[in-house]
Amino acid sequence: MEHSFHFELLTPEEVLFRESVQEIIAPGREGYFGIEAGHLYFSTTLKKGVLTIKQKSQTKQYLLSKGIIQVTPQKVVVCAESAVLQE
């Protein structure tokens, strides 16, 4: 069974994504990093880059402006100035 966690991608204008996911890869200040279910608590700033969201057999990517990420073992929230789905 794959482990999942709740993930939200927010901008000041709207909620772009709110679902269970298996992994995200985010553009941190020091480089890209991955988050999976059960990750320890932390928060940090994000730089401009691609946010990758992995759900079972589906992957979505958003081009982010700068923002912040808050991580708990059950939930991850990204608040970005702007985000655009890459198709």
Sequence and secondary structure as in RCSB ss.txt:
>XXXX:A:sequence
MEHSFHFELLTPEEVLFRESVQEIIAPGREGYFGIEAGHLYFSTTLKKGVLTIKQKSQTKQYLLSKGIIQVTPQK
VVVCAESAVLQE
>XXXX:A:secstr
    EEEEEE SS EEEEEEESEEEEEETTEEEEEETT   EEEEE SEEEEEEETTEEEEEEE SEEEEE SSE
EEEEES EEEE 
